[in-house]
């Protein structure tokens, strides 16, 4: 008989989503009473992989369809993980975390957790399902088992998203399909080298747990975007706005009214971060006059951040109390593998 070794202390967080949904007659809805199902999944994976676990279940205050997530939902999940990790299991430290989450905002919550818990040196694995557990051709059991194996693998600490047979860096993952079982992809690999958060920022991230979620959001560039819409986005997201731009960081924002709105935001302390909607390449604001004009009124270049990572990074840093030059410096660093800094081409 194979020696199964000592039990790994595992924290399992169930947040809702398609994984545990049931038909209600008016569509699928998230269920809260999934304890027995999750227990059976843990037991089955433990036996299959020969890895005994001492595990605990944690559930956020609200179990939801992840489409209903608000500004603070992902941070509440991260804070719950931090709290339960601090408590430990059976008088010992938590060694791994699995989070079962809905797919609509799975990449958002995984990225947010990667930044909010960047100071924790344990593997945290997010997963979910395209079809509810117990239904024909469900992918729930397979995804859970893959997440269990990844959490138990002894790999490097950090947050990963496991889905459809792939293990992806949370800070690079995006949802690519509403139907396919391999619904998530990381079109860019985790960036190396990682700068890390450092002792001061690590302490700030820990200290701000359970603080209110900053109002951070995103506005996507489209032809003819009116200045009124830009101003409305800045008003709605006073703690930070991500601009999803064309190409290397351009958009229809060079009119005097648009630039005035961005200038007022800078003066009011609202950081504006530009990212590219392209799957490849990075933001380079000075490359075109349009981007240079945006930079001149305070817009910050976001390298090759995904939309999910940009929102998550900005929100985590703002909740940690960063602003001004300190915030710009942190946004420029590759904290958890989220961005590859662009090296300017040599002149000549």
GUFI-645936 format. One line per 4 residues: number of its first residue (from 0); for each residue x, y, z of C-alpha. Coordinates in Angstrom, 2 decimals. Example, Ala and Ser with C-alpha at 12.3 -4.5 7.8 and 13.67 -1.06 7.14 Angstrom:
2
0 = 12.30 -4.50 7.80 ~ 13.67 -1.06 7.14
This chain:
348
0 = 0.00 0.00 0.00 ~ 1.27 3.45 -0.88 ~ 2.16 5.66 2.10 ~ -0.23 8.60 1.84
4 = 1.87 10.75 4.17 ~ 0.70 13.51 6.51 ~ -2.50 15.39 5.78 ~ -2.24 18.69 3.90
8 = -4.21 21.49 5.52 ~ -6.57 22.73 2.81 ~ -8.96 25.69 2.83 ~ -11.88 25.35 0.40
12 = -13.86 28.50 -0.41 ~ -17.23 28.13 -2.13 ~ -18.55 31.34 -3.73 ~ -21.36 30.07 -5.96
16 = -21.58 30.28 -9.73 ~ -22.55 27.72 -12.34 ~ -20.55 24.98 -10.56 ~ -23.27 24.51 -7.93
20 = -26.31 25.95 -9.70 ~ -29.71 24.29 -10.02 ~ -32.59 24.85 -12.37 ~ -35.29 26.99 -10.73
24 = -37.86 27.11 -13.50 ~ -36.77 30.62 -14.42 ~ -33.14 29.77 -15.15 ~ -30.12 28.49 -13.27
28 = -29.45 30.02 -9.85 ~ -26.61 29.65 -7.34 ~ -27.17 27.29 -4.42 ~ -25.81 27.66 -0.90
32 = -26.30 24.10 0.41 ~ -23.38 22.46 -1.36 ~ -21.46 21.21 1.68 ~ -22.12 17.49 1.13
36 = -21.28 17.72 -2.57 ~ -18.00 19.52 -1.87 ~ -17.10 17.04 0.85 ~ -17.59 14.17 -1.59
40 = -15.42 15.94 -4.18 ~ -12.61 16.49 -1.67 ~ -12.75 12.87 -0.52 ~ -12.71 11.56 -4.10
44 = -9.76 13.72 -5.14 ~ -7.89 12.87 -1.95 ~ -8.21 9.15 -2.66 ~ -7.49 9.51 -6.38
48 = -4.23 11.37 -5.83 ~ -3.18 9.68 -2.60 ~ -3.13 13.00 -0.76 ~ -4.92 13.03 2.61
52 = -6.23 16.44 3.59 ~ -7.40 18.15 6.74 ~ -9.78 20.65 5.19 ~ -12.19 23.38 6.14
56 = -14.96 25.03 4.15 ~ -15.40 28.80 4.09 ~ -18.31 30.62 2.44 ~ -18.64 34.38 1.82
60 = -21.61 36.24 3.22 ~ -23.39 35.96 -0.13 ~ -23.26 32.98 -2.49 ~ -24.03 34.45 -5.89
64 = -24.15 34.18 -9.62 ~ -20.78 35.81 -10.26 ~ -22.36 38.16 -12.81 ~ -23.81 39.96 -9.78
68 = -20.36 40.78 -8.36 ~ -19.81 44.35 -7.20 ~ -16.77 46.51 -6.50 ~ -16.03 44.71 -3.25
72 = -16.98 41.10 -4.03 ~ -13.52 39.87 -5.01 ~ -11.88 41.73 -2.13 ~ -14.35 40.11 0.29
76 = -13.23 36.72 -1.00 ~ -9.58 37.69 -0.60 ~ -10.21 39.01 2.91 ~ -12.02 35.78 3.85
80 = -9.04 33.76 2.66 ~ -6.64 35.97 4.62 ~ -8.77 35.63 7.75 ~ -9.05 31.84 7.56
84 = -5.38 31.42 6.69 ~ -4.52 33.44 9.79 ~ -6.73 31.13 11.89 ~ -5.06 28.00 10.51
88 = -6.43 24.45 10.57 ~ -5.93 22.00 13.44 ~ -3.39 24.32 15.08 ~ -1.28 24.37 11.92
92 = -0.86 26.74 8.97 ~ -3.09 26.48 5.90 ~ -0.95 24.99 3.12 ~ -3.21 25.37 0.09
96 = -6.46 27.08 -0.94 ~ -9.07 26.12 -3.56 ~ -11.75 28.65 -4.55 ~ -14.88 27.52 -6.42
100 = -16.29 30.54 -8.26 ~ -18.63 31.48 -11.09 ~ -17.09 31.83 -14.54 ~ -18.41 35.27 -15.53
104 = -16.08 37.11 -13.17 ~ -13.71 34.27 -12.33 ~ -10.75 35.97 -14.01 ~ -11.57 39.24 -12.24
108 = -11.71 37.66 -8.77 ~ -8.62 35.53 -9.34 ~ -6.63 38.57 -10.47 ~ -7.93 40.65 -7.56
112 = -6.91 37.96 -5.10 ~ -3.46 37.74 -6.69 ~ -2.81 41.39 -5.83 ~ -4.73 41.63 -2.53
116 = -2.93 38.55 -1.15 ~ 0.43 39.11 -2.84 ~ 2.03 38.94 0.60 ~ 0.82 35.37 1.30
120 = 3.24 32.59 0.31 ~ 0.75 29.77 -0.35 ~ -0.80 28.32 -3.53 ~ -4.35 29.60 -4.16
124 = -6.25 27.91 -7.00 ~ -9.49 29.23 -8.53 ~ -11.81 27.01 -10.53 ~ -15.44 26.71 -11.63
128 = -17.57 25.03 -14.26 ~ -19.41 25.70 -17.50 ~ -22.12 23.17 -16.59 ~ -23.47 22.53 -13.07
132 = -22.29 19.51 -11.13 ~ -24.62 16.55 -11.44 ~ -25.86 17.53 -14.90 ~ -25.09 15.64 -18.13
136 = -21.55 16.24 -19.45 ~ -20.70 18.54 -16.54 ~ -17.10 19.69 -16.29 ~ -17.40 20.52 -12.57
140 = -15.89 17.32 -11.15 ~ -12.99 17.32 -13.60 ~ -12.17 20.97 -12.96 ~ -12.33 20.45 -9.20
144 = -10.04 17.44 -9.41 ~ -7.58 19.38 -11.57 ~ -7.67 22.25 -9.07 ~ -7.06 19.82 -6.20
148 = -4.07 18.31 -7.99 ~ -2.65 21.76 -8.73 ~ -3.12 22.91 -5.13 ~ -1.40 19.76 -3.84
152 = 1.44 19.85 -6.39 ~ 3.89 21.73 -4.20 ~ 4.34 24.37 -6.87 ~ 5.35 27.94 -6.25
156 = 3.04 30.11 -4.17 ~ 0.66 32.53 -5.84 ~ -2.77 32.55 -7.44 ~ -3.64 30.35 -10.39
160 = -6.79 29.65 -12.39 ~ -7.39 26.01 -13.27 ~ -10.02 25.29 -15.89 ~ -10.51 22.98 -18.85
164 = -7.26 21.13 -18.21 ~ -5.09 24.25 -18.06 ~ -3.38 25.93 -15.13 ~ -3.04 29.66 -15.82
168 = -1.46 32.56 -13.94 ~ -4.37 34.48 -12.44 ~ -2.85 37.84 -13.33 ~ -2.85 36.91 -17.05
172 = -6.03 34.84 -17.42 ~ -9.08 35.98 -19.40 ~ -12.35 34.30 -20.31 ~ -12.45 33.53 -24.03
176 = -15.64 31.46 -24.41 ~ -19.12 31.37 -22.93 ~ -19.58 27.73 -23.99 ~ -16.32 25.82 -24.46
180 = -14.93 23.75 -21.61 ~ -11.51 25.34 -22.14 ~ -13.11 28.72 -21.49 ~ -10.05 30.53 -20.15
184 = -6.72 31.39 -21.68 ~ -3.58 33.32 -20.80 ~ -2.53 34.90 -24.09 ~ 0.54 36.34 -22.41
188 = 2.73 34.26 -20.06 ~ 3.47 35.36 -16.54 ~ 6.05 38.12 -16.86 ~ 9.54 37.57 -15.50
192 = 11.41 38.67 -13.52 ~ 8.87 39.44 -10.80 ~ 9.71 42.48 -8.68 ~ 7.51 41.38 -5.78
196 = 5.63 43.68 -3.46 ~ 8.38 44.32 -0.91 ~ 7.98 44.55 2.86 ~ 6.31 47.97 2.98
200 = 3.61 47.22 0.42 ~ 3.09 43.73 1.85 ~ 2.35 45.29 5.23 ~ -0.03 47.80 3.64
204 = -1.91 45.05 1.80 ~ -2.36 43.12 5.05 ~ -3.34 46.20 7.03 ~ -6.12 47.23 4.64
208 = -8.00 43.92 4.80 ~ -11.74 44.47 5.33 ~ -11.45 48.14 4.34 ~ -14.02 49.46 1.88
212 = -13.44 48.61 -1.77 ~ -12.21 51.56 -3.84 ~ -14.48 52.55 -6.71 ~ -12.36 51.52 -9.67
216 = -13.73 50.71 -13.12 ~ -13.07 50.72 -16.84 ~ -14.11 52.60 -19.98 ~ -13.52 51.07 -23.42
220 = -12.58 53.30 -26.32 ~ -14.96 53.39 -29.30 ~ -15.00 55.78 -32.26 ~ -16.69 59.04 -31.39
224 = -16.67 58.47 -27.62 ~ -18.32 61.61 -26.20 ~ -16.62 63.71 -23.56 ~ -19.76 63.39 -21.44
228 = -19.27 59.63 -21.23 ~ -15.64 60.05 -20.22 ~ -16.65 62.51 -17.51 ~ -19.42 60.19 -16.32
232 = -16.88 57.34 -15.98 ~ -14.49 59.56 -14.04 ~ -17.34 60.58 -11.73 ~ -18.45 56.97 -11.25
236 = -14.94 55.70 -10.52 ~ -13.21 58.44 -8.52 ~ -10.64 56.03 -7.06 ~ -9.30 54.99 -10.43
240 = -10.29 54.54 -14.06 ~ -8.82 52.08 -16.55 ~ -9.02 53.16 -20.19 ~ -9.08 50.21 -22.57
244 = -7.45 51.87 -25.55 ~ -6.64 51.11 -29.15 ~ -3.22 49.80 -30.15 ~ -0.33 51.26 -28.23
248 = -2.55 53.47 -26.07 ~ -4.66 55.75 -28.21 ~ -8.29 56.77 -28.34 ~ -10.68 59.56 -29.32
252 = -9.62 61.66 -26.34 ~ -7.61 64.51 -27.83 ~ -10.40 67.06 -28.06 ~ -10.05 69.98 -25.67
256 = -13.07 68.83 -23.62 ~ -11.74 65.28 -23.28 ~ -8.29 66.46 -22.25 ~ -9.78 68.94 -19.79
260 = -11.73 66.10 -18.14 ~ -8.55 64.02 -17.81 ~ -6.66 67.01 -16.45 ~ -9.34 67.62 -13.80
264 = -9.17 63.95 -12.84 ~ -5.41 64.19 -12.38 ~ -5.77 67.30 -10.25 ~ -8.49 65.63 -8.15
268 = -6.27 62.61 -7.47 ~ -8.10 60.13 -9.71 ~ -5.50 57.90 -11.39 ~ -6.20 56.98 -15.01
272 = -4.45 53.87 -16.36 ~ -4.28 53.11 -20.08 ~ -4.16 49.53 -21.37 ~ -4.45 48.05 -24.85
276 = -7.36 45.98 -26.10 ~ -4.93 44.08 -28.35 ~ -4.07 40.49 -27.49 ~ -0.39 41.13 -28.16
280 = 1.83 44.16 -27.65 ~ 1.92 46.87 -25.02 ~ 0.98 50.46 -24.33 ~ 3.52 53.05 -25.44
284 = 1.88 56.42 -24.88 ~ 4.64 58.62 -26.36 ~ 4.62 56.70 -29.65 ~ 1.76 58.72 -31.17
288 = 0.74 62.32 -30.62 ~ -2.66 61.16 -29.34 ~ -1.07 59.05 -26.60 ~ 1.48 61.75 -25.81
292 = -1.35 64.23 -25.26 ~ -3.03 61.78 -22.88 ~ 0.21 61.28 -20.98 ~ 0.69 65.04 -20.71
296 = -2.55 65.33 -18.72 ~ -1.65 62.49 -16.35 ~ -2.70 59.23 -18.00 ~ -0.43 56.36 -16.90
300 = 0.74 53.67 -19.32 ~ -0.30 50.16 -18.30 ~ 2.26 48.12 -20.26 ~ 0.58 44.85 -21.40
304 = -1.84 44.39 -18.50 ~ -5.08 42.52 -19.15 ~ -8.24 44.43 -18.32 ~ -8.88 42.16 -15.33
308 = -5.36 42.61 -13.97 ~ -5.39 46.38 -14.54 ~ -8.60 46.87 -12.57 ~ -7.46 44.49 -9.84
312 = -4.00 46.00 -9.48 ~ -5.28 49.56 -9.35 ~ -8.00 48.66 -6.84 ~ -5.61 46.74 -4.57
316 = -3.02 49.51 -4.57 ~ -5.62 52.20 -3.91 ~ -7.05 50.24 -0.97 ~ -3.52 49.88 0.37
320 = -3.35 53.68 0.50 ~ -1.10 54.40 -2.49 ~ -1.51 57.61 -4.49 ~ 0.53 60.06 -6.54
324 = 4.14 59.18 -7.31 ~ 4.07 56.17 -5.00 ~ 1.12 54.73 -6.91 ~ 2.77 55.40 -10.28
328 = 5.90 53.60 -9.12 ~ 3.95 50.55 -7.96 ~ 1.92 50.47 -11.19 ~ 5.17 50.43 -13.14
332 = 6.52 47.41 -11.25 ~ 5.80 43.79 -12.13 ~ 4.43 42.79 -8.73 ~ 3.11 39.25 -9.34
336 = 3.89 38.49 -13.01 ~ 1.15 40.71 -14.43 ~ 3.09 42.88 -16.88 ~ 6.17 42.84 -19.04
340 = 7.79 46.24 -19.06 ~ 8.40 47.46 -22.58 ~ 12.01 48.05 -23.55 ~ 12.16 51.03 -25.95
344 = 13.70 50.25 -29.31 ~ 17.22 51.56 -29.82 ~ 17.54 54.67 -31.92 ~ 19.36 54.54 -35.19
